[in-house]
Amino acid sequence: MEVVVIGGGISGMASAYYLSERDGVEVTLCEQGENIGSGSTPRAVGGMRSLYSTPVHVEMSLASLEVWNGFEEEFGIEIDYKNNGYLFGVRSRTQYETLRGDIAMQNQLGAVTEFITPEEGTEHVPELKTENYMAMGWDPAASMADPHACLQAFSQLARENGVQILTDHQVTDVRQDGAGRARGVEINGGEREIDADYVVNAAGPWGHRVSAMVDVEVPITPKKRMTAIMNPEKEVPDDAPLFIDLGTGAYFRPWDMDRILAGGHFEDDDPTVDPDNPQSFQDTVDLEWADMAMEALMSSSDYFGLDTEIVRAWSGVYAITPSNHPIIEESVPGFVNNVGHSGRAFMHSPASGELVAEIAVDGEASLVDTTALRTDDGRDTRRQLPIPYTKDTYD
Ligand SMILES: Cc1cc2nc3c(=O)[nH]c(=O)nc-3n(C[C@H](O)[C@H](O)[C@H](O)COP(=O)(O)OP(=O)(O)OC[C@H]3O[C@@H](n4cnc5c(N)ncnc54)[C@H](O)[C@@H]3O)c2cc1C
């Protein structure tokens, strides 16, 4: 079986790797950029957690965490993996009730998440402003790693399995036979063609454009998200978890050299962006965002104040679907979508990659129940999930 994977981000690389683990599967990965990681992957903050509001997300997290947990030992490649946990700060009664119910659901599925008091939260993040929170969600099994290192690791493993990784290869069309089955791709407007039995779309925020090549209009809206490395006023412990304030949407995690990585989305206005616009992937962020981020962070804990410095900042793009769930399915014969992961493709990539391999090679997914990851001919008729925690998608 020959498979072409479109996209050299973490979703494509993990798909290529898991496909190449199967006997008799030859994989070619096409990346339009000069290098792999030309999209959002190296711009992610690297958090992984099981605190989610729907079973499928929890199951994808549990399956993925199992891989991330043993990654360095199993493959002998460093990914800066830290099992620091995840802490959610709850500010409203609605969030309180929702999160409490969600944690019960997560526990039933095998996650070790807990509902704790703000005071208990200070055992993990000592300088929290406890008076601003009603409760906390604690995920001790959650972790963080360096997304760029993880992408390089999957690419090394894929290459070792014989995957051909072609950069400067933009897929400009997907070829279909008379019956509509995907049969290969056209590169750079016809410069080259590559035959395939399966084509995998892992083009992240460009995913809807690639899917349109087989006339499947997947509902992906690209949204810009920003993050910054900061020098906090007080040192955040190296073993602190990734903390998300569900009330404001602000988050932070320890970074290297006593710095932290912080972000969040604060404006009600959330325009759809063009991923090809240089403004989408920037190495600076706007002052208004920095101002709102700082204000939100200052109300979370005593690590932040007027002397907090922004050292470096950047933006990337989330690929959001109406139901906030990714699309992982064989959308037309021979064409598998692995797109629409919003802010989760990094953490869920081991599961999504394995699901792609199952769909293409076994003919059906079995790692998790993918009912909630499938569309109705490209239309996202899945239940419009409430975004229970914040205006951003921490569901
Ligand atoms: C600030 C920020 C923080 C984040 N934090 C986290 C986090 O803590 N945890 C987490 O799990 N996720 C996080 N994310 C989200 C995460 O970065 C994305 O979900 C993930 O990187 C998407 O990976 P991907 O491989 O699907 O897409 P991308 O990494 O965007 O890769 C898609 C690739 O496809 C290529 N491509 C597109 N079209 C074509 C074509 N026609 N032909 C060939 N190649 C093509 C692109 O050039 C690109 O390299 C964060 C994102 C941002 C912006």
The ligand as a Tripos MOL2 file, in Angstrom:
@<TRIPOS>MOLECULE
LIG
   53    58     1     0     0
SMALL
NO_CHARGES

@<TRIPOS>ATOM
      1 C1         -0.0750   29.6300   20.9030 C.3       1 LIG1
      2 C2         -0.4880   28.2010   20.7020 C.ar      1 LIG1
      3 C3         -0.4370   27.3260   21.7740 C.ar      1 LIG1
      4 C4         -0.8080   25.9850   21.6060 C.ar      1 LIG1
      5 N1         -0.6920   25.1070   22.6600 N.ar      1 LIG1
      6 C5         -1.0110   23.7970   22.4920 C.ar      1 LIG1
      7 C6         -0.8570   22.8590   23.5430 C.ar      1 LIG1
      8 O1         -0.4540   23.2100   24.6510 O.2       1 LIG1
      9 N2         -1.2020   21.5660   23.3020 N.ar      1 LIG1
     10 C7         -1.6680   21.1460   22.1000 C.ar      1 LIG1
     11 O2         -1.9730   19.9570   21.9360 O.2       1 LIG1
     12 N3         -1.8120   22.0080   21.0770 N.ar      1 LIG1
     13 C8         -1.5020   23.3220   21.2530 C.ar      1 LIG1
     14 N4         -1.6620   24.1960   20.2150 N.ar      1 LIG1
     15 C9         -2.2760   23.7350   18.9780 C.3       1 LIG1
     16 C10        -1.2760   23.0180   18.1200 C.3       1 LIG1
     17 O3         -0.1920   23.8630   17.8310 O.3       1 LIG1
     18 C11        -1.9470   22.6080   16.8380 C.3       1 LIG1
     19 O4         -3.1710   21.9780   17.1140 O.3       1 LIG1
     20 C12        -1.0510   21.6360   16.0830 C.3       1 LIG1
     21 O5          0.2620   22.0950   15.9920 O.3       1 LIG1
     22 C13        -1.5690   21.4070   14.7040 C.3       1 LIG1
     23 O6         -0.7420   20.4270   14.1260 O.3       1 LIG1
     24 P1         -1.0330   19.9550   12.6600 P.3       1 LIG1
     25 O7          0.0530   19.0270   12.2730 O.co2     1 LIG1
     26 O8         -2.4400   19.4680   12.5690 O.co2     1 LIG1
     27 O9         -0.9680   21.3080   11.8230 O.3       1 LIG1
     28 P2          0.3020   22.2430   11.5080 P.3       1 LIG1
     29 O10         1.3730   22.1150   12.5230 O.co2     1 LIG1
     30 O11        -0.2270   23.6070   11.2570 O.co2     1 LIG1
     31 O12         0.8800   21.6020   10.2030 O.3       1 LIG1
     32 C14         0.1820   21.6080    8.9780 C.3       1 LIG1
     33 C15         1.2550   21.5470    7.9050 C.3       1 LIG1
     34 O13         0.6300   21.3000    6.6530 O.3       1 LIG1
     35 C16         1.3590   22.0160    5.6880 C.3       1 LIG1
     36 N5          0.4860   22.1610    4.4970 N.ar      1 LIG1
     37 C17        -0.6710   22.8720    4.4210 C.ar      1 LIG1
     38 N6         -1.1970   22.7650    3.1930 N.ar      1 LIG1
     39 C18        -0.3660   21.9850    2.4690 C.ar      1 LIG1
     40 C19        -0.3650   21.5150    1.1280 C.ar      1 LIG1
     41 N7         -1.3440   21.8380    0.2770 N.pl3     1 LIG1
     42 N8          0.6600   20.7210    0.7150 N.ar      1 LIG1
     43 C20         1.6670   20.3770    1.5700 C.ar      1 LIG1
     44 N9          1.7310   20.8240    2.8410 N.ar      1 LIG1
     45 C21         0.7190   21.5880    3.3000 C.ar      1 LIG1
     46 C22         1.7000   23.3190    6.3790 C.3       1 LIG1
     47 O14         2.7700   24.0130    5.7450 O.3       1 LIG1
     48 C23         2.0440   22.8400    7.7830 C.3       1 LIG1
     49 O15         3.4080   22.5770    7.9510 O.3       1 LIG1
     50 C24        -1.2670   25.5380   20.3440 C.ar      1 LIG1
     51 C25        -1.3090   26.4170   19.2710 C.ar      1 LIG1
     52 C26        -0.9100   27.7320   19.4280 C.ar      1 LIG1
     53 C27        -0.9430   28.6540   18.2590 C.3       1 LIG1
@<TRIPOS>BOND
     1     1     2 1
     2     2     3 ar
     3     2    52 ar
     4     3     4 ar
     5     4     5 ar
     6     4    50 ar
     7     5     6 ar
     8     6     7 ar
     9     6    13 1
    10     7     8 2
    11     7     9 ar
    12     9    10 ar
    13    10    11 2
    14    10    12 ar
    15    12    13 ar
    16    13    14 ar
    17    14    15 1
    18    14    50 ar
    19    15    16 1
    20    16    17 1
    21    16    18 1
    22    18    19 1
    23    18    20 1
    24    20    21 1
    25    20    22 1
    26    22    23 1
    27    23    24 1
    28    24    25 2
    29    24    26 1
    30    24    27 1
    31    27    28 1
    32    28    29 2
    33    28    30 1
    34    28    31 1
    35    31    32 1
    36    32    33 1
    37    33    34 1
    38    33    48 1
    39    34    35 1
    40    35    36 1
    41    35    46 1
    42    36    37 ar
    43    36    45 ar
    44    37    38 ar
    45    38    39 ar
    46    39    40 ar
    47    39    45 ar
    48    40    41 1
    49    40    42 ar
    50    42    43 ar
    51    43    44 ar
    52    44    45 ar
    53    46    47 1
    54    46    48 1
    55    48    49 1
    56    50    51 ar
    57    51    52 ar
    58    52    53 1
@<TRIPOS>SUBSTRUCTURE
     1 LIG1         1 GROUP 0 **** ****
